[in-house]
Structure formats: structure tokens, C-alpha cells
Amino acid sequence: MSSSLIQKYNVAGPRYTSYPTVPYWDEHTFSLPLWKQTLKRSFDESNQSEGISLYIHLPFCETLCTFCGCHKKITKRHDVEQPYIQAVLKEWDLYCQLLGDKPHIKEIHLGGGTPTFFSVAHLQQLIEGILAKASIADGYEFSFEGHPNNTTREHLQALYDLGFRRVSFGVQDYNETVQKAIHRIQPFENVENVTQWAREIGYSSISHDLVFGLPFQNLDDVLFTIEQTKRLMPDRLAFYSYAHVPWIKGNGQRGFKDQDVPKDDLKRQCYEEGKKKLLAHGYHEIGMDHFALAQDGMYQSFKNRTLHRNFMGYTASKTQLMIGLGASSISDSWYSFAQNEKKLEDYYSRLEQNEIPVVKGHVLSPEDLIIRQHILNLMCAFETSWADPAMYFPEISDVLQRLQEMQNDHLLVIEQERIMITEQGKPFVRNICMAFDLHLKRRKPETQIFSMTI
């Protein structure tokens, strides 16, 4: 990739886990009754046919990783576990009362924070409590995020016995200097142990999260990390760009200086050379920042054009309704988004009043729904079309005008009523989606609120 293209298109932009993106949610027209209304509508439309997804946020971590942008609570006190589990189960009970019919669960994902901060017994209590009020849909997929330093074989076995077949481990980078800078010290042996245990137990999909663009990281570090990863051959990989947004995340990302973070050409070289290594090792590029072996379900869904993207990232199957449980979780009814209280005290307080603890959200307009689908198409299939009248919107001519220069740079091809992203254009998929983002075009942010696209 030419440095001129990097300099040209390396601007601040969203990652599009939703459209509209969170800074453009219209909180003034949103209300809890409207959220409940769209939730029930979506549930009635999709529960029997495809089931629902649950994202459960488990926010506790024993130490602060300074690269992390997640909502978390740092503590070494494990007496916080039981009250939190009880709160999440109460929230689930409030949803079940609202839904009426028994939910068919297609997906469960435990995220964080650090889900394996919790004891085996408390995780069993959580999942058994969830499933006691639901049935499991055909082709279900349960997954969780594990920290290599505290995930035990008992964690893996207990969750496997409850139906979990996919686990992702946060690796980031194997260089000690980088690990110290991001406050995430974990030797290769820890990652090797949890990966082997998961295989021995029978997990069908093991994923490692790698990050490029970390402080003090250079090209050799990235390539070394990928070579170490090859020794374990996880079924899928997330190869993320570090999002340096200290103005949003505060002191957590101020454990190093801005000049310690790789910039522009070096950062993109880390990705391009890393990608070459991954492809040479048998991985296939899936959507944005993801790779999978041919036998993995994510690659199969990409080939079958059933790949989906939501607040959990890429998923191998689509559900119209995703309910987020836990502090800061975001729910998606397709017709609206809703986010829970972020502070634990506020989350607990709302539940004590028997209220679903939603604090803000956005109801999607007919225009939003069309643009959302176009962005999903681009993110998941690298193309989109408005040949179907339902996918047409009046501003499409303006979008095409904005994309013309990208076509001149060979990043995409504009055909009659269709756009296809080229191989050269895949790293710029966020920029291409931004051309469709009508909220962003109508009200450009006065300050930087997104990470850089490249």
C-alpha cells in the first residue's frame, strides 16, 4: 500500500459496530417505553425463526490494561461477584417478563472486563440461571473471552459442559517491552496452556486477539507475535488496530506518551506484513481485521454470505434481536439501540427499583435502517447494491460523488446500482462506509471523537 494513500485516507472515523454510531444517537426522541416496544416487536418477529442473542458484560478486572477501551471496574475483591451475578439474573428476569414467550437463545457471549475473573461456580450460576428461563435454538453458539493468566482448565471444562464451544484469548503482543507498556504481562506459555486445554476439552473454535499499533511496538514485534501464534494455530484471529483515544478513555491510555505509539506508515506496514504472514500460514481474511482457517465457522459464513456484525463484532450467524445484560451493555432490537447504566451503583439502583437499567439509546428512522444495511453489506461482504428499491435512498448520488475519488484510487468499483470494494480497498473499508454515513456528513464533530481509520 502506498504511503500517499495512507496519508490521504488516515482520518478519524467510526468502526461501525452500529449505525448510527453512538455519538449520533438521538437521545431526545428515545425513551424506555419506545425501547420496550421495538424489543417486543423484534422478538415476536424473530424468536421462533432464528432465536435471539445475549451479550453479558462482566466488568471486573484485577489490573488495568492501558490499551483497553472497554468499560471495566478494577478490583482484587472477589466478593463483588455474587451481587453482580444476582443483578444480571434479575435483569434477565425483567426482560423475560416483558417478552412473554420463552426466548430461544441462538448466541451467548460473555465479554468484559474479564469474564474469567469470576469463579467457576459463579459462572455456572449465571448460565444455568439464564438457561432456566429459555430454550436453546438449533445451531446455537456460546462463546466467552478468557484471560490467559487466569483462565483455568476448570473454567474451560465447566463452560464447555454448559454448551460453550468457542473461546477467544487476548494475546495482544509477545514482546515484553510492549507488554509492560500496556500493563499486560503474560508469557507465551500461559497462552499455550489455555489453548491446549481448550483443544483437549473439545472446543471447536479457539480465537486469539492480536493488536498492532501498540506503544513501542515495531514490525519485528508483530511478525514475532504471528510466528508464535502459528505454533498454536488458533482457528480464528482478530488482528486489530490499537485505537489510541486517550481523550475519551482518560488516564487508562496515558501510561505512555503519544510519541511512543507507531504512526501512519509504520502502523500500516505492521498490518500489511502481518496480513501476508497470516495468509501464508493458511488464514483467510474475513471482513475487517479478522482471519480464519478454512474449517472455521466464520470463514464458512463469510463464503455463504451469512456473516453478520453487531456490538459483539463479527458473528457467524445473524439474529435480529440482541439483548445486552450487565452494566454498560448495549442491546439491539434492529429497530433501536439501548445502552445500560455504565456505573455499577446506578445499574444496581435501577434494578432495585425493578426497572430495566437502560440509560440511553436511539430509535432508527427508515433512512437509518437503509444506511445501516448498506454499511453492514460493506463490512461483511465488501459490496452493496441499491438495485432493490427498498435499498434506495435519495442521497445515493451524493454518496457516489464522495466515492468517486476512491474509485480513481482503485479502492472500489462503482457499477450500475452496485459498489464493490477491491482487494486494495479492503484496508479502507471504514473510509468507504463513512461516505454512506449521513449523520456524520450532516453534523461533522467539532472535536476528534473516533480513532484513526488506518
C-alpha positions as CSV (number, residue, x, y, z in Angstrom):
1,M,0.0,0.0,0.0
2,S,1.4,3.4,-1.0
3,S,2.2,5.8,1.8
4,S,0.4,8.5,-0.2
5,L,-2.9,6.6,0.2
6,I,-2.3,6.1,3.9
7,Q,-1.6,9.8,4.4
8,K,-4.7,10.7,2.3
9,Y,-7.2,8.4,4.0
10,N,-5.9,8.1,7.5
11,V,-8.5,10.2,9.2
12,A,-10.6,9.8,12.3
13,G,-13.6,7.5,11.7
14,P,-16.0,5.1,13.3
15,R,-15.6,1.3,13.4
16,Y,-19.3,0.8,12.6
17,T,-20.3,-1.8,15.2
18,S,-23.6,0.1,14.8
19,Y,-25.2,2.7,12.6
20,P,-25.9,5.4,13.7
21,T,-22.7,5.3,15.7
22,V,-23.1,6.0,19.4
23,P,-22.1,9.8,19.3
24,Y,-25.0,10.3,16.8
25,W,-27.7,8.6,18.8
26,D,-30.8,10.9,19.2
27,E,-31.3,10.6,22.9
28,H,-34.0,13.2,23.0
29,T,-36.5,11.1,21.0
30,F,-35.5,7.9,22.8
31,S,-37.4,6.5,25.8
32,L,-37.6,3.3,27.7
33,P,-41.2,2.6,26.6
34,L,-40.1,3.0,23.0
35,W,-37.2,0.6,23.6
36,K,-39.6,-1.9,25.1
37,Q,-41.9,-1.5,22.1
38,T,-39.3,-2.2,19.5
39,L,-37.8,-5.0,21.6
40,K,-41.2,-6.8,21.7
41,R,-41.8,-6.2,18.0
42,S,-38.4,-7.7,17.1
43,F,-38.8,-10.6,19.5
44,D,-42.2,-11.5,18.0
45,E,-40.8,-11.3,14.5
46,S,-37.7,-13.4,15.0
47,N,-37.7,-15.5,18.2
48,Q,-39.2,-18.6,16.7
49,S,-37.4,-18.4,13.3
50,E,-33.9,-17.6,14.3
51,G,-33.7,-17.1,18.1
52,I,-32.1,-14.2,20.0
53,S,-28.5,-13.3,21.1
54,L,-27.4,-12.4,24.6
55,Y,-24.3,-10.4,25.3
56,I,-23.4,-10.4,29.0
57,H,-20.9,-7.9,30.2
58,L,-18.8,-9.0,33.2
59,P,-16.8,-5.8,34.0
60,F,-14.3,-6.7,36.7
61,C,-10.5,-6.9,36.1
62,E,-7.8,-7.3,38.7
63,T,-5.4,-5.0,36.9
64,L,-5.8,-2.2,34.3
65,C,-4.6,-2.9,30.8
66,T,-3.6,0.5,29.4
67,F,-4.5,-0.3,25.8
68,C,-8.1,-1.3,26.7
69,G,-11.1,0.8,25.7
70,C,-13.8,-1.4,27.4
71,H,-15.9,-0.4,30.3
72,K,-14.3,-2.1,33.3
73,K,-14.0,-2.0,37.1
74,I,-10.6,-2.6,38.6
75,T,-10.6,-4.6,41.8
76,K,-9.0,-7.6,43.5
77,R,-12.0,-8.1,45.7
78,H,-13.9,-11.2,44.6
79,D,-16.8,-10.6,46.9
80,V,-18.2,-8.4,44.1
81,E,-19.0,-11.5,42.0
82,Q,-22.2,-12.8,43.7
83,P,-24.1,-9.4,43.9
84,Y,-23.3,-8.8,40.2
85,I,-24.5,-12.3,39.1
86,Q,-27.7,-11.8,41.0
87,A,-28.2,-8.4,39.4
88,V,-27.7,-9.7,35.9
89,L,-30.1,-12.6,36.6
90,K,-32.7,-10.1,37.8
91,E,-32.2,-8.0,34.7
92,W,-32.8,-11.1,32.6
93,D,-35.9,-11.9,34.6
94,L,-37.3,-8.4,33.8
95,Y,-36.7,-9.0,30.1
96,C,-38.4,-12.4,30.3
97,Q,-41.4,-10.9,31.9
98,L,-41.6,-8.3,29.2
99,L,-41.1,-10.8,26.3
100,G,-43.8,-13.2,27.4
101,D,-43.0,-16.2,25.4
102,K,-39.9,-18.3,26.3
103,P,-36.8,-17.0,24.5
104,H,-34.9,-19.3,22.1
105,I,-31.3,-18.4,22.6
106,K,-29.1,-18.7,19.5
107,E,-26.0,-16.9,20.8
108,I,-24.5,-16.1,24.2
109,H,-21.3,-14.2,24.5
110,L,-19.5,-13.4,27.8
111,G,-17.4,-10.3,27.4
112,G,-15.7,-7.8,29.7
113,G,-13.8,-6.8,31.6
114,T,-12.5,-10.2,32.4
115,P,-15.2,-13.0,32.4
116,T,-12.7,-15.4,33.9
117,F,-12.3,-13.0,36.9
118,F,-15.4,-14.9,38.1
119,S,-15.2,-18.2,39.8
120,V,-16.3,-21.4,38.1
121,A,-19.3,-21.7,40.5
122,H,-20.5,-18.2,39.8
123,L,-20.2,-18.6,36.0
124,Q,-22.2,-21.8,36.3
125,Q,-24.8,-20.0,38.4
126,L,-25.1,-17.3,35.8
127,I,-25.5,-19.5,32.7
128,E,-27.8,-22.0,34.5
129,G,-29.9,-19.1,35.6
130,I,-30.1,-17.7,32.1
131,L,-31.0,-21.1,30.5
132,A,-33.6,-21.9,33.2
133,K,-35.9,-19.4,31.5
134,A,-35.1,-20.1,27.9
135,S,-34.7,-22.9,25.3
136,I,-31.6,-23.3,23.1
137,A,-32.1,-22.7,19.4
138,D,-30.8,-25.0,16.7
139,G,-27.2,-24.2,15.6
140,Y,-26.5,-22.2,18.8
141,E,-23.1,-20.8,19.5
142,F,-22.0,-19.9,23.0
143,S,-18.6,-18.1,23.4
144,F,-16.6,-16.3,26.0
145,E,-13.4,-14.2,26.4
146,G,-10.7,-15.7,28.5
147,H,-7.6,-14.1,30.0
148,P,-4.7,-16.5,29.6
149,N,-3.3,-15.6,33.0
150,N,-6.4,-16.6,35.0
151,T,-8.4,-19.0,32.8
152,T,-8.2,-22.4,34.4
153,R,-8.9,-25.8,33.0
154,E,-11.9,-25.9,35.3
155,H,-13.3,-22.7,33.7
156,L,-13.0,-24.2,30.3
157,Q,-14.5,-27.6,31.3
158,A,-17.4,-26.0,33.2
159,L,-18.4,-23.7,30.4
160,Y,-18.0,-26.5,27.8
161,D,-20.4,-28.6,29.9
162,L,-22.9,-25.7,29.7
163,G,-22.7,-25.6,25.9
164,F,-19.8,-23.3,25.1
165,R,-17.8,-24.3,22.1
166,R,-15.9,-21.1,21.2
167,V,-13.4,-19.2,23.3
168,S,-11.2,-16.2,22.5
169,F,-8.0,-15.3,24.3
170,G,-6.5,-11.9,24.5
171,V,-2.8,-12.1,23.4
172,Q,-2.0,-8.6,22.0
173,D,1.8,-9.0,21.6
174,Y,4.5,-11.2,23.0
175,N,7.2,-8.5,23.3
176,E,8.0,-7.8,27.0
177,T,8.6,-4.1,26.4
178,V,5.2,-3.8,24.8
179,Q,3.5,-5.9,27.5
180,K,5.0,-3.7,30.2
181,A,3.8,-0.5,28.4
182,I,0.2,-1.8,28.2
183,H,0.4,-3.4,31.6
184,R,-0.5,-6.8,30.3
185,I,2.3,-9.3,31.2
186,Q,1.6,-12.8,30.0
187,P,4.2,-15.3,28.8
188,F,3.7,-17.4,25.7
189,E,3.4,-20.5,28.0
190,N,0.2,-19.2,29.5
191,V,-1.4,-18.8,26.1
192,E,-0.1,-22.2,25.1
193,N,-1.6,-23.8,28.1
194,V,-5.1,-22.4,27.8
195,T,-5.2,-23.1,24.0
196,Q,-4.1,-26.7,24.5
197,W,-6.6,-27.2,27.3
198,A,-9.4,-25.9,25.2
199,R,-8.5,-28.3,22.4
200,E,-8.2,-31.3,24.7
201,I,-11.7,-30.5,26.2
202,G,-13.2,-30.2,22.7
203,Y,-13.8,-26.5,21.9
204,S,-14.5,-26.3,18.1
205,S,-13.3,-22.7,17.7
206,I,-10.4,-21.1,19.5
207,S,-9.5,-17.5,18.8
208,H,-6.6,-15.2,19.6
209,D,-6.8,-11.4,19.7
210,L,-3.7,-9.7,18.3
211,V,-3.2,-5.9,18.3
212,F,-0.9,-3.8,16.1
213,G,0.0,-0.2,16.7
214,L,0.7,-0.6,20.4
215,P,3.2,1.6,22.2
216,F,6.9,0.7,21.5
217,Q,5.7,-2.0,19.0
218,N,7.7,-2.3,15.8
219,L,7.4,-4.6,12.7
220,D,9.6,-7.3,14.1
221,D,7.4,-7.5,17.2
222,V,4.3,-8.0,15.1
223,L,5.9,-10.7,13.0
224,F,7.4,-12.4,16.0
225,T,3.9,-12.5,17.6
226,I,2.4,-14.0,14.5
227,E,5.1,-16.7,14.3
228,Q,4.5,-17.6,17.9
229,T,0.8,-17.7,17.1
230,K,1.5,-20.1,14.2
231,R,2.9,-22.6,16.8
232,L,-0.6,-22.8,18.3
233,M,-2.7,-22.3,15.1
234,P,-5.9,-20.9,16.6
235,D,-9.0,-21.4,14.4
236,R,-9.6,-17.7,14.0
237,L,-7.8,-14.4,14.8
238,A,-8.7,-10.9,15.4
239,F,-5.9,-8.6,14.2
240,Y,-6.9,-5.2,15.5
241,S,-5.6,-1.8,15.1
242,Y,-5.0,-0.2,18.5
243,A,-7.4,2.6,19.0
244,H,-5.5,5.4,20.7
245,V,-8.2,7.7,22.1
246,P,-6.9,8.9,25.5
247,W,-9.1,12.0,25.3
248,I,-12.1,9.6,25.7
249,K,-10.6,6.9,27.9
250,G,-8.7,9.1,30.3
251,N,-5.8,8.0,32.3
252,G,-6.1,4.4,31.2
253,Q,-4.4,5.3,27.9
254,R,-1.9,7.7,29.4
255,G,0.5,5.1,30.7
256,F,2.8,6.0,27.8
257,K,3.4,9.1,25.6
258,D,1.7,9.8,22.3
259,Q,5.0,9.6,20.5
260,D,5.5,6.0,21.8
261,V,2.6,4.9,19.5
262,P,3.5,3.8,16.0
263,K,2.2,6.2,13.4
264,D,0.8,6.1,9.8
265,D,3.3,4.2,7.5
266,L,4.9,2.0,10.3
267,K,1.5,1.1,11.7
268,R,0.1,0.2,8.3
269,Q,3.2,-1.7,7.5
270,C,2.7,-3.8,10.6
271,Y,-0.7,-4.7,9.3
272,E,0.2,-5.4,5.7
273,E,3.2,-7.5,6.6
274,G,1.3,-9.3,9.4
275,K,-1.5,-10.0,6.9
276,K,0.9,-11.5,4.4
277,K,2.2,-13.8,7.2
278,L,-1.3,-14.8,8.2
279,L,-2.3,-15.6,4.6
280,A,0.9,-17.6,4.1
281,H,0.0,-19.6,7.2
282,G,-3.4,-20.6,5.8
283,Y,-5.7,-18.0,7.3
284,H,-8.3,-16.3,5.2
285,E,-9.2,-12.6,5.6
286,I,-12.8,-12.1,6.9
287,G,-14.4,-8.7,6.8
288,M,-12.3,-6.1,8.6
289,D,-9.5,-7.1,11.0
290,H,-10.5,-10.8,11.1
291,F,-8.9,-14.0,9.8
292,A,-10.0,-17.7,10.0
293,L,-8.9,-21.1,8.9
294,A,-11.0,-22.7,6.1
295,Q,-12.7,-25.1,8.5
296,D,-13.8,-22.4,11.0
297,G,-17.4,-21.4,11.0
298,M,-16.6,-17.7,10.5
299,Y,-14.9,-18.5,7.1
300,Q,-17.9,-20.6,6.1
301,S,-20.3,-17.9,6.9
302,F,-18.2,-15.4,5.0
303,K,-18.3,-17.6,1.9
304,N,-22.0,-18.3,2.3
305,R,-22.7,-14.5,2.8
306,T,-24.3,-15.0,6.2
307,L,-21.6,-13.1,8.1
308,H,-23.1,-10.5,10.5
309,R,-21.7,-7.6,12.5
310,N,-23.0,-6.1,15.7
311,F,-21.8,-4.8,19.1
312,M,-20.1,-8.2,19.7
313,G,-18.1,-7.7,16.4
314,Y,-18.4,-10.2,13.6
315,T,-20.6,-13.2,14.2
316,A,-21.1,-16.3,12.1
317,S,-24.9,-16.0,12.1
318,K,-27.4,-13.2,12.3
319,T,-30.0,-12.7,14.9
320,Q,-32.4,-9.7,14.6
321,L,-32.5,-9.2,18.4
322,M,-29.5,-9.0,20.7
323,I,-30.1,-8.2,24.4
324,G,-27.2,-6.8,26.4
325,L,-27.2,-7.7,30.1
326,G,-24.9,-6.1,32.7
327,A,-23.5,-2.7,33.3
328,S,-22.8,-0.7,30.1
329,S,-24.1,-3.4,27.8
330,I,-25.8,-2.3,24.6
331,S,-28.8,-4.0,23.2
332,D,-30.0,-4.0,19.6
333,S,-33.6,-4.8,18.5
334,W,-32.7,-3.9,14.9
335,Y,-35.2,-1.0,15.1
336,S,-33.4,0.6,18.1
337,F,-30.3,0.5,20.3
338,A,-30.3,0.8,24.1
339,Q,-27.4,1.1,26.5
340,N,-27.4,0.2,30.2
341,E,-26.2,2.4,33.0
342,K,-22.4,2.3,33.0
343,K,-21.7,2.9,36.7
344,L,-22.3,-0.2,38.9
345,E,-24.1,1.9,41.5
346,D,-26.6,3.2,39.0
347,Y,-27.0,-0.2,37.4
348,Y,-27.8,-1.8,40.8
349,S,-30.1,1.1,41.8
350,R,-32.3,0.8,38.7
351,L,-32.7,-2.9,39.2
352,E,-33.6,-2.4,42.9
353,Q,-36.5,-0.3,41.6
354,N,-37.5,-3.2,39.2
355,E,-36.5,-1.2,36.2
356,I,-34.7,-2.4,33.1
357,P,-31.5,-0.3,33.6
358,V,-31.4,1.4,30.2
359,V,-30.0,4.9,30.3
360,K,-29.8,6.0,26.6
361,G,-30.5,4.8,23.1
362,H,-31.6,5.6,19.6
363,V,-34.7,4.6,17.6
364,L,-33.7,4.1,14.0
365,S,-35.6,6.0,11.3
366,P,-36.5,4.4,7.9
367,E,-33.4,6.2,6.5
368,D,-31.2,4.8,9.3
369,L,-32.4,1.3,8.6
370,I,-31.4,1.6,4.9
371,I,-28.0,3.1,5.6
372,R,-27.4,0.5,8.3
373,Q,-27.9,-2.3,5.8
374,H,-25.5,-0.8,3.3
375,I,-22.8,-0.4,5.9
376,L,-23.4,-4.0,7.1
377,N,-23.1,-5.2,3.5
378,L,-19.8,-3.3,3.0
379,M,-18.4,-4.5,6.3
380,C,-19.4,-8.2,5.9
381,A,-19.3,-8.8,2.1
382,F,-17.2,-5.8,0.7
383,E,-20.0,-4.8,-1.6
384,T,-23.5,-3.4,-1.6
385,S,-26.3,-2.7,-4.0
386,W,-29.4,-0.5,-4.3
387,A,-31.0,-2.3,-7.2
388,D,-33.8,-3.4,-4.8
389,P,-36.0,-0.3,-4.4
390,A,-36.1,-0.9,-0.7
391,M,-32.3,-0.2,-0.6
392,Y,-32.5,3.1,-2.5
393,F,-32.3,6.5,-0.7
394,P,-32.3,10.0,-2.2
395,E,-28.8,10.9,-1.2
396,I,-27.2,7.9,-3.1
397,S,-26.0,10.3,-5.8
398,D,-24.1,12.4,-3.2
399,V,-22.6,9.2,-1.8
400,L,-21.3,8.1,-5.2
401,Q,-19.8,11.6,-5.7
402,R,-17.9,11.2,-2.4
403,L,-16.7,7.8,-3.5
404,Q,-15.5,8.9,-6.9
405,E,-12.0,9.7,-5.8
406,M,-11.8,6.4,-4.0
407,Q,-12.7,4.7,-7.3
408,N,-10.0,6.8,-9.0
409,D,-7.5,5.4,-6.4
410,H,-8.7,1.8,-7.3
411,L,-10.2,1.2,-3.8
412,L,-13.6,0.3,-5.2
413,V,-15.6,-0.2,-8.4
414,I,-18.9,1.6,-9.0
415,E,-21.2,-0.2,-11.3
416,Q,-24.8,0.4,-12.1
417,E,-26.6,0.3,-8.8
418,R,-23.7,-1.6,-7.1
419,I,-20.4,-0.9,-5.3
420,M,-17.6,-3.5,-4.9
421,I,-14.6,-2.9,-2.7
422,T,-11.3,-4.1,-4.4
423,E,-8.6,-6.1,-2.7
424,Q,-6.6,-2.8,-2.5
425,G,-9.6,-1.1,-0.9
426,K,-10.2,-3.6,1.9
427,P,-8.0,-1.7,4.4
428,F,-10.1,1.4,3.7
429,V,-13.5,-0.1,4.4
430,R,-14.1,2.3,7.2
431,N,-13.5,5.2,4.9
432,I,-15.8,3.8,2.3
433,C,-18.6,3.3,4.9
434,M,-18.1,6.9,6.1
435,A,-19.3,8.1,2.6
436,F,-22.6,6.5,3.4
437,D,-22.8,7.9,7.0
438,L,-25.4,10.6,6.6
439,H,-25.3,11.6,10.2
440,L,-21.6,12.2,10.0
441,K,-21.9,14.2,6.9
442,R,-24.7,16.4,8.2
443,R,-23.0,17.1,11.5
444,K,-19.3,16.7,11.5
445,P,-17.8,16.5,15.0
446,E,-16.1,19.7,16.3
447,T,-13.5,17.6,18.1
448,Q,-12.0,14.2,17.5
449,I,-14.3,11.5,18.8
450,F,-13.1,8.5,16.8
451,S,-9.8,6.6,16.4
452,M,-7.9,6.9,13.1
453,T,-9.1,4.6,10.3
454,I,-5.7,3.2,9.3
